[in-house]
Amino acid sequence: MNTDELYMSRCIQLAKNGILGAKPNPMVGACIVYGGRIIGEGYHKKCGEGHAEVNAFASVKEEDEKYLSKSTIYVSLEPCSHYGKTPPCADLIIKKGVKRVVCGCVDPFAKVQGRGIKKLREAGIEVTVGVMEKECLELNRRFITFNTHGRPYILLKWAQSSNGFIDNDFKPEMFSTPFTKMLSHKLRAENDAILVGHTTEERDNPQLNVREWSGNDPERIILSHSTSIEEILRHLAEEKKQSLIVEGGSKTLNSFIEKDLWDEIRIETSPKTVKSGTLAPPLPCQAKLATRDIYDGNIIETYIKM
């Protein structure tokens, strides 16, 4: 890891603190470096409040302000160049006299899309773009999917037995552990909506809310015979909902897979076996294993689209 990557990794670490508060804005982290020392850092805490760059400059101690004109500011996402709920961060960077800016990735939002970088360069500031770009894009995959495809980021999720069944014909079966159930509630807090099919709704009447984590409940959606997936996605886009968790039965999950409407698949596999039941959906051929973790004997695998 070189110097730029080291400080960009810190920006990513900072940005993740805004996962609940920044929505619908992207998560962004920033740090200001002089002489191998971070003299200021911050992240976007809450939509409508100061961006990461603003908070980073605000954290600089009075005795370190004299170093700003010789410093580099690292930002995980391109600084904004437009007036929204707050003034442009590109203008603030220019005003502070920073000599170099390092951006993780370009902002796909229509009002930015390279304009912030252009403004900084026209002001004579050296700008480096694309440091840890893959990681910075991954950080805001929900925001980016919404702004590039006009639909929410779609995460398919199910739990299964070790022999591939998502339910048991003979008795109700819980494949999750108390700890992995808590992780599921954490995931709900981090996403905007959650969907199950009408059969799951009628049989289980799931609450689909956040009870074992801190955060807001996702919008609860039932896929019925009278509602198409496309209609639901249009509704969510109109409501500015950037992410959707799809749970429920095999039929509901397969309906999204067959339409190629998914961005991520998360599978929890229990060591339990069942004699018969409903088989889990087959993984799409484009699914690539991204992470694999073990909690209380259960394996959680995350797949992304190649």
N, C-alpha and C positions, 0 to 999 in steps of 0.2 A: 504494500500500500504506500503510494507516494504522498507527499505533503497535501496536495489538493484533495486527494481521496480521504485522507485522515480527517480533514476539517469538514468535508462534505458528509462523511459518515456521522459526524456530530450533529450536523444540520438535520439529517434524517431522524436521528435519535430524538432531537428536540421536537421535530414536527409531529411525531407520534403522540405527543401529549395533547394535541388538539383534536384527537379522533372524535370526541363527543361534542365539543364546543364549536369547532370551526364550520361544521356543515351549515349551509350547502357550499361554503367556500372550501377550497382545497387545504390540506394540511401543509404547512410550510414552516421550515426552521431556518434560522440565520445565525451566523457567528462572524464577528469582526476580529481579525487577527493582525497583530503587529509584533514583529521580532520573535516569532515562534510562540506567542502568548495570546490566548483569547482574552480580549479586553471588553468584549460585549457579546451577548447572545440573547436570543429570544425566539418565540414561536407564535403563530397565530392562535390565540386562545379562544376567541369567540367571534362569530360573524357579526359585523357591524362595528367591531372594535379594532384596535391597532393591529396592523399586519406584522409579520415576523421581523421585517427590517426596522419598523418603528420601535418595536420592543427591544430589539438588539441595540439600537442607538441609545435608547432611554436607559439601558443598563450600564452604559460606559461611565466609569467614575470620572469625576471632574479632573483629576490629575492625569487621566489618560486621554482626554479630549484632544490634546496637542498632537497626538499620534495619528489621528484620523486621516490626515492628508497623506500619510505614508502607509496606510493600512489596506488590507484586502478584505472585502466582505464576501462571505460564502452564503449562497441562498439555494435551497433545494429546488425552487421553482422560479422561473423568470420574474423579475420585479414588474409590478403592474405599471402601466403608463396612462391609465384613464382615471377620471374622477368617478367614484362609486359612493359608498357610504363613508369612505376615507379618501384623502388625497393620494395622488400617484406616488408609489414608493421610489420609482426611478428619479423623480424630481428631488426627493429627500436625499437620495444617495449623491446626486450631483451637488446639491447644496452643502452636504457635509464634506465634500472634497476628497472622498475616497479615491485612491488611484487605480484600484483594480477590483473587478467584480467577477466571481466565479459562480455560474449557474449550473444546477444539475440538469435541468431540461427546459425546453421552451413550453410556455403556457398555451394549451390548445384552445383556451377560451377566446371567442371571436374578437373581443375588445382588446386582447393583448397580442397573442400570436406573433411574437417577434418584435413588436413595437417598442417594448421596454428596452430590449437589447439594442435596437436601432438608436433610440434616444440617448442611451448611455454612451454608445460609441461616437455619436455625433458631438457629444460633450467632451470628447477626448479621453474617455475612460477606457482602459484596456478591459475587454470582456472575453472570458473563456466560457464556452458552452459545452455541455455534454459530459461533465465529470460525474461518474456513477449514474449515468443517465437511466440505465435499466432499473436500478433500485429506486430512483426518484420517480420514475413513471409508475412503477409498481405501487409505491406509497399512495398515490392518488388515482388508482385504477378505477375507482367508482366515479370520481369527478371527470376523469378523462373519457371513460366510456360514454357517460351521459352527454358530454359536450361534443364528442365526435360522431356518435351513432344515434343520438336523439332518443335514447332509451336507457332504462336503468341497467346497472351492472347486475347480472343474474348469477346467483350462487345456488347450485343444487346441492341438497344435503340429505343424507340418510344414515341410519344405523342398521347394522346387519349382523347376523350370526357368523360364526367362522366358516360355515358351509354355505353362506350366500343368501340366506332368507331374511327378509325385512320384517316378517311377522311369523306367528305360530298359529297353525290351524286349531290347535287343541286348547290353548290358554293364552291370556294376555302375556306378552313378554317384554321386559325392559332390558334393552341391550346396553344402555348408557349406565355409567357409574355416577354416584353423587358429584364427583369432581368434574366429569365430562359433561354432566347436565349443567353445572355452573358455567362451563365454557360455552355451552350453547346459548345460555342467557346473556353472556358477555357478547357473543356474536350478534344476538338480536339488538342489543343496545347500540351496536356499531353500524346497524343497517336501518334503512328507512321503511321497509315493508316486508311482510312475510305472508306466504301463500300456501294453502293446502287445498286439496280437492274436496268436493262435496261429500264423498263417501267417508273420508277421514273426519269431516265436520260432523256428520250424522252419527258416526260410530263412537268417536272419542270426545267430541266437543272440546277440542284443545283451547287453552287460554291464549297461547302464542304471545305472551307478554314477557316482560322482564321482572322476575321475582327474586332471582338469586344473584343479581348484579346491580350496579348503579347505572341509571340512564333512562332514557325515554322508551316507551313501548313502540315497536314498529307498527305501521298500519296493518291491520288484520284483513286479509283478503281470502275469499272462498271462490275457487274456480268451479262454476256451476255449468249445467247444460246450456243455459241461456247466455253465458258470457264466454267470449273467446279470449285466448291469450293475447292476441293483438289489441283487443279493446282494453284489457287490463294494463298493458304496457303503455298505451296512449294515455290512459287516465293518470298513470304514475308520472309520465313525462310532463303532462299538463300541471300536475301538482308539484313539480320540481323534485320528485323523489328519485334519488340517484342510485339506489340499490334495492335489490329484491332477493330474499331468501325463499327458495322453493322447497317445501318439505312434502309431507303427505305420502300417498301410496305410489306403487310402481307405475300405475296408469298416468297419474299426474306428472311424475318425473319424466316418464318416457315421452309424454306429449311435448315437453320442452326440448328434449334431446332430439326427437324426430324433426323438429323445426329448426334445429341448430341454434336455439336460443339459450345459450349458456356461456358463461365466461370462466366459471370456476366450479369444481365439484369437490365436495368434502364428504368423505366416507369414514364412519366410525365402525370398526370391526371388533366385536366382542369374542372372547374365547368360547362362549357358549355355542352349543349346536342345537338345532331343532330337527325333528323328523320330517316335517312338511310345513308348507306355508306358501307365501308369495315370494318369488325370487326377486332379488334386487335387480335394478336395471343394468344392462351391460354397459360397460364404459365405452364412450365414443372412441373411434380410432384416432381422433385428433388430441385425445387427452394425454397430457404429459405430467408425470409425477413431479411435484414441486417440493413438497415437504412430507415428512413421515415422523410422527411422534408417538410415544407410548405413555399412557396414563392409566395407572391401576390395572394394568394388563390389557387394556383396550388400545387398539392401534387407530390413530387418526391420520388419514392420508389426504393431502390436498393436491388436486390436479388442476392444471391450467390448460388452455387451448394452445396447441402448437401453431 
